[in-house]
Amino acid sequence: MFAALELINYGIKPLIFERGKRIEERSIDVQRFIRERILDPESNIQFGEGGAGSYSDGKLFSRVNNSKYVRRVLDTFIKFGAPEEIGYISKPHLGTDVLCRIVGNIRRFILAQGGEIYYGSKMTDMCISDGKVSG
């Protein structure tokens, strides 16, 4: 999703192929697994919109000393619905509920900018023609 946001900054409409489901549907699958132990191998804590980070319970930390990039990530989260204090407290945290809302907000922005998202689309191969990806 961050790569798609970056492409949009350059005027490029991203095309996203997502192995799993939208965050709202994925949350239902995750809860089903927690309650009933029924695993959807394509929509779970690992696979689906927002990736594994959507269910990390939002402990935001980095071993990277480049504060420019860390700041950019935090500012992006704030832009899409995180509380502003994550920008200045020492150990910011976002709960899964907030992370899931942020993921949905980012999706809506990507789509509003002309991006396309295809769910349930597991990439298994690439077609290369003349040194370029053609499919």
Backbone torsions as a table, in degrees:
resi	resn	phi	psi	omega
1	MET	NA	-36.7	177.7
2	PHE	-67.4	-35.5	177.0
3	ALA	-64.1	-41.0	178.4
4	ALA	-62.9	-41.2	177.7
5	LEU	-62.2	-38.7	178.7
6	GLU	-65.3	-43.2	177.9
7	LEU	-60.6	-41.9	178.5
8	ILE	-59.5	-38.8	177.7
9	ASN	-59.6	-24.9	179.3
10	TYR	-99.7	11.2	177.8
11	GLY	78.9	15.4	-179.2
12	ILE	-101.5	132.5	178.6
13	LYS	-86.7	113.5	-175.5
14	PRO	-74.0	150.5	175.2
15	LEU	-119.8	114.7	-174.0
16	ILE	-113.6	130.6	173.1
17	PHE	-110.5	114.8	-175.3
18	GLU	-108.5	123.9	-178.8
19	ARG	-59.7	-39.9	-175.4
20	GLY	-101.7	-150.4	-174.9
21	LYS	-104.8	171.8	173.6
22	ARG	-60.9	155.1	-174.3
23	ILE	-56.8	-37.1	-178.6
24	GLU	-65.8	-43.4	178.2
25	GLU	-71.7	-38.2	179.8
26	ARG	-62.2	-39.6	179.3
27	SER	-60.1	-36.9	176.9
28	ILE	-64.0	-43.7	179.2
29	ASP	-64.4	-39.6	179.1
30	VAL	-64.9	-45.8	178.8
31	GLN	-63.2	-37.3	177.0
32	ARG	-61.2	-41.5	178.6
33	PHE	-64.7	-43.5	-178.7
34	ILE	-63.0	-43.3	-176.6
35	ARG	-79.8	-46.1	-169.7
36	GLU	-112.8	-5.7	-177.3
37	ARG	62.1	32.5	175.4
38	ILE	-99.5	114.0	-176.2
39	LEU	-96.7	127.7	168.9
40	ASP	-96.0	109.9	-174.4
41	PRO	-63.8	-14.1	179.8
42	GLU	-108.4	-4.2	-179.5
43	SER	-147.5	99.2	-175.0
44	ASN	-157.4	-161.3	-178.8
45	ILE	-63.7	-28.8	-178.2
46	GLN	-88.9	-40.1	-170.7
47	PHE	-115.1	132.7	178.0
48	GLY	137.9	175.5	-175.9
49	GLU	-55.3	128.8	-179.4
50	GLY	93.0	-11.5	177.7
51	GLY	64.6	-168.0	-178.0
52	ALA	-63.9	-26.8	-178.3
53	GLY	-63.0	-24.1	179.7
54	SER	-63.9	-24.6	-177.9
55	TYR	-116.0	24.5	-179.0
56	SER	-84.5	-1.3	-174.9
57	ASP	63.7	19.8	162.4
58	GLY	65.7	29.8	173.7
59	LYS	-75.8	110.3	-174.3
60	LEU	-96.0	107.9	175.4
61	PHE	-147.7	160.1	-179.7
62	SER	-147.4	142.8	173.7
63	ARG	-89.7	-3.3	-179.9
64	VAL	-76.7	132.5	-179.8
65	ASN	-90.7	5.2	-179.5
66	ASN	-87.7	94.2	-174.5
67	SER	-66.6	-21.1	178.2
68	LYS	-60.7	-45.0	-178.3
69	TYR	-76.1	-38.6	176.6
70	VAL	-60.9	-45.5	179.1
71	ARG	-58.9	-41.5	-179.3
72	ARG	-63.1	-41.6	178.2
73	VAL	-64.6	-48.2	-179.9
74	LEU	-61.1	-42.8	178.5
75	ASP	-62.2	-36.4	177.9
76	THR	-65.9	-45.1	177.2
77	PHE	-58.4	-43.6	179.7
78	ILE	-63.6	-43.7	179.1
79	LYS	-56.5	-34.8	-175.2
80	PHE	-102.2	16.2	169.2
81	GLY	124.5	-1.3	177.4
82	ALA	-75.7	151.7	176.4
83	PRO	-64.7	144.3	-175.9
84	GLU	-60.8	-25.8	-176.6
85	GLU	-64.3	-18.9	177.4
86	ILE	-64.5	-16.4	178.9
87	GLY	-78.7	-13.8	-176.9
88	TYR	-136.2	-11.4	177.9
89	ILE	-80.1	157.9	-171.7
90	SER	-73.7	-35.1	179.8
91	LYS	-129.4	78.6	-176.0
92	PRO	-66.1	151.5	-178.8
93	HIS	-144.2	137.3	173.2
94	LEU	-125.7	127.3	176.8
95	GLY	-70.8	162.4	179.3
96	THR	-56.1	-38.1	179.8
97	ASP	-59.9	-41.8	179.2
98	VAL	-70.7	-42.8	179.4
99	LEU	-59.5	-42.5	179.5
100	CYS	-64.2	-38.9	177.1
101	ARG	-65.3	-41.4	178.6
102	ILE	-62.2	-44.4	179.0
103	VAL	-58.4	-45.0	177.5
104	GLY	-61.7	-40.3	178.6
105	ASN	-65.5	-40.7	178.1
106	ILE	-64.0	-43.3	178.4
107	ARG	-57.3	-49.0	-178.8
108	ARG	-60.2	-38.0	177.8
109	PHE	-65.3	-45.8	179.6
110	ILE	-58.1	-46.3	179.9
111	LEU	-65.2	-39.8	179.6
112	ALA	-64.8	-25.9	179.1
113	GLN	-88.6	6.8	177.9
114	GLY	95.0	3.3	176.4
115	GLY	-70.2	161.0	177.8
116	GLU	-126.3	141.4	178.3
117	ILE	-129.4	127.9	178.1
118	TYR	-113.8	113.1	-178.8
119	TYR	-89.0	159.1	-178.7
120	GLY	63.3	33.0	-175.3
121	SER	-121.5	87.1	-179.2
122	LYS	-81.8	120.9	179.0
123	MET	-81.1	126.5	-179.6
124	THR	-118.8	-13.4	-177.1
125	ASP	-165.5	165.2	174.1
126	MET	-128.7	141.3	174.0
127	CYS	-95.1	127.7	-179.4
128	ILE	-115.7	125.3	176.6
129	SER	-129.2	128.5	-179.2
130	ASP	52.7	39.1	177.1
131	GLY	75.7	10.0	-179.2
132	LYS	-127.7	149.4	175.8
133	VAL	-69.1	126.5	-178.7
134	SER	-118.6	-5.2	179.1
135	GLY	177.5	NA	NA
